[in-house]
């Protein structure tokens, strides 16, 4: 036990470990009043409204800002421990870099999709009557409120609870793959998975909190197509982009294999000649 405490003491005596620990503690202390305020305001809503989702989205933006601020705290503490004086622009650069980091950008994209989806569903649920058709763009798009207790095209109807759990598991799996989120190196991969995750969470919220099922309200006037919502749109677009990425990756891999085989074929005759000599 003494060895364990000595080891921990040695670890936390290092500047990097101390800066990490204290930046985490200070960030949590900043979070506490925000969380109390957030929960106090949240309890004012007896049911989900448009203002509720606006408040949730603003809260998410604040979380991103506070999270990014922790990197500035870390850099400031490290500078103090090492007796290094940094200019203010260095701290500003650190803050902006963290705001534009893969985690924050991915989190913001997914949160924005969920916000737009839930806000539009809430407005549709309040102002549309189930079964009525409201013309939005003549001969192109109508508003028609419908509730879907199943999956796409009403498959597995009346299994909302099971589908909600499937959506939750799917979201966790997608988050795992989003570890490789990088708009510079993998833009198609990153955007496609962000769209799929946002769409999945959007419909999952409906399945958990709306007893009638997933809220659909967009209807194509020019063709016989099931009513859908914003989350469905992002799911479809994300799936198409992911399929395109996988196809391009397969083509790239195939070209790479052909190139390697060609190099091997070009080298093999030389090897035989050397053996003959």
N, C-alpha and C positions, 0 to 999 in steps of 0.2 A: 504493500500500500504506500509506503514511504517513497519507493522508487517511482510509483505512478505520480504522486504529488510533485516530486522533484522534476519529473519529466514535463508535467503541465506547467510548472513554474518556469522551467527553461524555455518552453515554447512561448509563453505569454510575456517573457522578458524581452523578446525580440520586437523591434520597432514595427515591423509589418503586422505581427499578430496583435499588438496593442492598438495600432491604428484601426485595424479591421474590427476589433471588439468594441472600441469606443464609438466608432462611426455607426456600428449596428445599434448600440445602446441608445445613442442620441437620436437616431432615426426613429426607433421605437417610441421614445419619449415624445417626439414630435407627432407621431402617429396617434398616440393615445387621446389627446384632446379632439383630434379630427374624427376618430372613431366614435367617441362619445357624442359629438355633435351630429355625426352621420346617423347614428342609431336613434337619437332624439328626434331628428327630422323625419326619419323613416317611419317611426311609430305614429306619426301624424296621419299617415295614409291608411285608411281602413280598407281601401281597395285600390287596384292598380289603375292609375290615370296617366294621361300624357305628361303631366308635370312630374310624376313619379319617375318616368324613364329619363326625362331631361335631367333630373336631380342625380340619378344613378350615373349617367354619362359624365356629368360634371365631377362627380366623386371619383370616377375612374381617372379622369384627367389629373385631378389633385394627387391621386396615388402615384401616377407616373412622375409627376413633378417632385414629390417628396422622395421617391425611390432614386431618382437621378441625383438629387441633392446629397444623398449618402456618399456618392463618389467624390463630391467636392469636399465633404467632411474628412473622408479618408486621406485625400491629397493634402489638406490643410494640416491634419494631425501628423502625417509623415514629414511634412516640411518642418513642423515644430520640433519633432523628435530628432531630426537630423540637422537642426539649426540652419535650414536653407530658407532664404527669403524668395518667395515667388510673387510675380506681378499679378494684379487682379485679372488681367486678360487670360492668364493661365488657368485660373479657376473657372472663368467663363467658358473657355474652350473645353475644359473637362466636363462641365455641365451640359453643354451642347452635344458633345460626343456621346455622352450617356443617354441623352434624350433621343439621339439618332441610332442608338445601339440596336442590334437585332431583336433583343427581348422587348424593348419599349415600342419599336416600330410594329413588330408582330402583334403585341398586346393591343396597340391602338387600332390596327386594322381589324382585328377580330371584334374588339369592343364596339367599333363604329358600325360594323355589319349587324351585330346583335341589336344595337341601339336603333338603327334605321328600321330593322325588321320589326322589333317590338313596338316602336312608335307608330309605324304604319298599321300594324295589326290593331293596336289600341284605338286609333282613329277610325278604322274600318268597323270595328266592333261597336263603337259608340254612334256612328252616323249612318251605317247601312243596315238595312233590314234583310234578314235571311230570305233568300229566294228572289228578291227584287233585283232588277238589272238597271244600273245607272250608266248611261253612255258617257264615256270620257273622251276618247278619240273615235269618231264615227267610223264604223266598219273596220276598226282595228283593235281597240281595247275597251272593255267594259269593266265596271266594278260590280261584282256579284259576291255577296257574303255567303260563305259556306264553312262548315266545320268538318274536319277530317279526323276520325278516330283511328285511322290506320296509317300506313306508310304512303309512299308515292302511288298515285292512281287508286287510292283507297284500299290497297292490299292490306291484309291482316287487320281488318276493321274489328273494333271492340277488343283490341289487345293493346290499349294505350299504355298501361303500366309496364308491360313487357318491352314495348317499343321505347319507352322513356329510359329504361335501364340499358337497352341496347345503344341508345343515343349517348348515354353517359359513358359507357365503356368505349364506344367509338371515339368520343371526344378525348378520352385519356390516351388512347392509342395514337391519335393524330398529334396530340401535344408531344408525345415521345418522338415522333418523326420530325416535329418542328424544331428539334434541337439543332438541326442543320440549317435553320432559317438564315438566309444570306441573300439580300437583294442584289448584291454586286456579282457574286459568283454563281448563284442559282436563282435567278429572278422568277423563272417560270415555276420551278418547284416550290419556292417560298410563297408566291402569290396564290398558287392553286391550293396548297394545303391550308393557307389562312382563310381562303374563301370557303373551303369545305368545313373547316372548324367553326367559322362564324355561322354558316347556314345550319350546321348540326346543332349548335347550342341554341340558335333562335327557335327551331322547332322543338327542341328538348324542353325549353322553358314552358311552351304551350302544353306539352304532354304532362308536365308535372303540376302546373298551376291552373290550367283551364279544364274544367270537367267536361266541357263539350268537345274538346279535342283541338287539333291544330287549326288556327284561323287562316282561311284562304279567302282572297278577295279579288285577285286579278284574273280576268277572263278574256281570252282571245275571241273577238267578234267574227273573225274571218275563217275560223276553222273549229272543228269539234275537238276541243282539248280540255283536259281537266283544269279546274280552277286551281291557282297556285298562289304563292306569296313571295316576298323578297328573299326569305331564307332559301326557298326552293331554287330561286334564280341563281343565287350565289353557289348553291350546291352543284347545279348543273354546269355553270361556267367553270367552277373549280375542278370538277371531274373531267371536263373536256380539256382544260389546260394541263391537268395532271397526265391524262392519256397522251396528249401531244408531247409532253416532256419525256414520258417513258418511251414513246416511239422514237423521238430524236436521240435519246440515250442509247436505244437498241441499235439504231443506224450508226451512231458514232462508235459504239463498241464493235459492231460488225466490220466497219472500215479499219479500225485499229487491229482487229484479228487478221484481216486480209493483208494489211501492211506488214504485220509480223511474219505471216507465212511467206510473203514475197521476199522478205529479207532473209529468211531461213533457206528458201529455195536458191537464192542468189549466192548464198555462202556455201551451200552443200557441194556444188561442183568443185569449188576451190579446195575443199577439204579432201575430196577424192583424188585430185591431182597431186596434192601434197603426199598422200599415202602411196601413190604410184611411184613418185620420185624416191 
